[in-house]
Amino acid sequence: MAANEKKKPNELSDRMRRLVDRTIQRNIKGVEYFASSAPAVGLTPKETIYKRGTLNLYHYRAQSDELYRIPVLIVMATTNRSYVLDMAKGASFIEFLVKNGYDVFVIDWDPPRPEEKRLSLDDYTQDFIPSCIRVIQEKTGEEDVSIIGYCMGGVLSVIYAATHADGPMKNLICFTTPINWHEMGLFSIWSNPEYMDVDRLVDTVGNVPPDLIMTSFDMLRPMGKSMSRIQLWENMWNDEFVETYRKFDRWANETLPLAGEYFRQTTKELMWNNNLFKGELMVGGKRADIGNIKVPLLHAVAAHDHIIPRAASEPLVQLAGSEDKQELVLKGGHISLVAGPNAVLRLWPKLDEWLSVRSV
């Protein structure tokens, strides 16, 4: 008993010492946090092989002795930069792909300029994506590509696939892609035509400013930013935590404006009329019927996605005309599904297993 009684004060003393040390480190690191510059991201070696207006097409340098025959084209959401898939060495989805033998190309977006306010779904799905595929064909000598679309990039990829039933496409992979827009939860309420005059908004401001977009996401979780900052302060002593936090925070705060006509069309055609889900969406004189998609299809969704509810993403695999199709439901949220430590263990290996045998 005497030994135990001596041990308890020592344990308490050790705990207090650790608490004091962390408090001191938290304050020191807090000063460094606000004084230092933004962390470097998107470091996997690449070159820009095509650029036009808001569009950038990157080609990533091979890091494997052998490459799969079919190149991969990643289509990013129009609101965010692509470096969320290339945050850091050892924690980069793009690095994972190139090291595993894939020839990777990425469509990334710059903020649309004022004169690009008239860009529409037609431009993104019938011009930008096909133009990039032609550049990839010239670069690689291969006819087909596998397309990976993330969130709204998945919507653009689905529309492209549904209006190009004859290819050139080998496989279609989507991450957290909404199809039934009447199941978009709070987004459906905020964009209700009774409350939202989208024509007046677009005609007044042209391109939709990022503040409006960021606010709509913040309202999904009103306490999200406050809780995140509390968590940051509690872990300010932890360099690894702070570095990761700063990279994702930078990405979240670099939201891009949206081309006005594209926003108007997305609101009316997708959110209000749900035409993609109903198979009635017309782009470039073509009907975007998801049933036209016949290529192998994989849709990875997050079980705890607060942005794209399951009811909104679930219809993709159901509606697609592909015989080879699969929905992959994994633990995680809208971002952690594809980026971060959980993605490394859950999504990435499963995607590689699925895509590798379909890329030869």
KAHU-V215007 format. One record per helix or strand. SS is the DSSP state (2 for helix, 1 for strand). FROM is the first residue (numbers start at 1). TO is the last residue. If there is no record, write none. Layout:
ss:SS from:FROM to:TO
ss:SS from:FROM to:TO
This chain:
ss:2 from:2 to:35
ss:1 from:46 to:52
ss:1 from:55 to:60
ss:1 from:71 to:75
ss:2 from:82 to:85
ss:2 from:93 to:99
ss:1 from:104 to:109
ss:2 from:114 to:116
ss:2 from:121 to:140
ss:1 from:145 to:150
ss:2 from:152 to:163
ss:1 from:171 to:175
ss:2 from:181 to:183
ss:2 from:186 to:190
ss:2 from:198 to:205
ss:1 from:208 to:208
ss:2 from:210 to:221
ss:2 from:224 to:234
ss:2 from:239 to:253
ss:1 from:258 to:258
ss:2 from:260 to:272
ss:2 from:275 to:278
ss:1 from:282 to:283
ss:1 from:286 to:287
ss:2 from:290 to:292
ss:1 from:296 to:302
ss:2 from:310 to:313
ss:2 from:315 to:319
ss:1 from:325 to:330
ss:2 from:341 to:345
ss:2 from:347 to:356
